[in-house]
Amino acid sequence: MALRRVAIDTYRENVAYLHRDCAVYRAEGFQALSKVEIRANGRRILATLNVVDDENIVGCDELGLSEDAFLQLDIQNGHPASVSQAEPPESIGALRRKIGGERLGREDFGGIIRDIAELRYSKIELTAFVVATNRDELDREEVYFLTEAMVASGRTLDWHERLVVDKHCIGGIPGNRTSMLVVPIVAAHGLLCPKTSSRAITSPAGTADTMEVLANVELPFEQLAGIVRDHRGCLAWGGTANLSPADDVLISVERPLAVDAPGQMVASILSKKIAAGSTHLVLDIPIGPTAKVRSMPEAQRLRRLFEYVAGRMHLSLDVVITDGRQPVGNGIGPVLEARDVMRVLENDPRAPNDLRQKSLRLAGRLIECSPDVRGGDGFAIARDILDSGRALSKMNSIMAAQGQKPFDHNNPQLGALTFEIHATESGVVTGIDNLQVARIARVAGAPKVIGSGVDLFRKLGDAVTTGDLLYRVHAGFQSDLEFARQACGKSTGYTIGRTQDVPHVFVEF
């Protein structure tokens, strides 16, 4: 059959298309959503079959492939290919046992993750695995086996240095762009910090989305490695490095399901860091009423699980429990967050102090990984690097090496369409719903429309009077602006009350 590129993004799932009247479809007894094996150009892929009735999509003598599937074969339109029914993944028996509630061993997880990384699982089978391993369905040794298997599914980097540091946050807090400050600070100190980050899937911006406002983030791995060697750090998208690829496939199912089970979270984060060659990791676990982790006992349980698996994987881990009651910084969305980062780096008096202080403390903890730094001295060292301009200089060199883009934090290119949310009563800001303000920024267009988002003017504990500006929403398109306005109509995300009603959390800083 002749291959045809069907311009559909199926997001990390290979999909094949056959016309219902195709002779091969009828003869082979294929059915929709079955797995097929396609061979072409000396390569082989597995795909989920979809059946079409429109010859404008796929003709009777053609085999259509989604964008992801077509790119994997590295061919041109019209190239001949063969298609046959695929054998079930070898690990399907282990998957069925896990669905039945059985405990799995190292070889079981190795087989499942290998098949997932090779795209042998359909979205239905992936969903079954994610649900079967949700919440308390994995014991701590199973989480270790899962992490180990995910590391083995892709490339593992070796920087040939004794100390390779990284910082990560479990997520859920809008505007929390501390990585973009930690990396230049610790790199200026001389530590190796190769920071590869993901793009946002359901949040208004990821580190890679925000960094892309300032410089290129999609770089060939060889160029990325050269930047790390020359400048002691990078801030790039991790998709080109092939680190723990099974994790990327699983995330494509976990996020739409809003599943973020502790075991899966631990395996996802640690597998990426270990595969990237990190030897020391500072992990940020924010807690708050609308954070991923809502209480100190929950945070301590998660900390112990991270520490157990990291210890088994020979990764030095420092878990820090932080304040997650509200967004960090003033901006939510790529351009707004880039503005906040550059203002901190330039020691601008308008820089958000919470972003500055949190970044300094996290950077200080990483600096204390160095054997020649006494415990407790890291914060002062990090502050000196930032205040002296060395962090800014390092960031500029990293941006130049990655391909710097013009950006002026005094005149950021924000979405021209705006509306404002004002206080409807006098009092004190007693609550900011992380989930709701992130959703407002998202429906306003962030991160795809980089100038879209939410610009905050009041934070927890601030006194307000009726009519005071709480935040401004930016959008690039009228439809996005209306979606955001409707979201604000349901809930602004702000609660106004009395000073004594401001929630308190007991955190490490």
Secondary structure, 3 states (H helix, E strand, C coil): CEEEECCCCCCCCCEEEEECCCHHHHHHCCCCCCEEEEEECCEEEEEEEEEECCCCCCCCCEEEECHHHHHHHCCCCCCECEEEECCCCCCHHHHHHHHCCCCCCHHHHHHHHHHHHCCCCCHHHHHHHHHHCCHHHCCHHHHHHHHHHHHHCCCCCCCCCCCEEEEEECCCCCCCCCHHHHHHHHHHHCCEEEEEECCCCCCCCCHHHHHHHHECCCCCHHHHHHHHHHHCEEEEEHHHCCCCHHHHHHHHHHHHHCCCCHHHHHHHHHHHHHHCCCCEEEEEEEECCCCCECCHHHHHHHHHHHHHHHHHCCCEEEEEEEECCCCCCCEECHHHHHHHHHHHHCCCCCCCHHHHHHHHHHHHHHHCCCCCCCCCCHHHHHHHHHHCCHHHHHHHHHHHHHCECCCCCCCCCCCCEEEEEECCCCEEEEEECHHHHHHHHHHCCCCCCCCCEEEECCCCCCEECCCCEEEEEEECCHHHHHHHHHHHHHCCCEEEECHHHCCCCCCCC
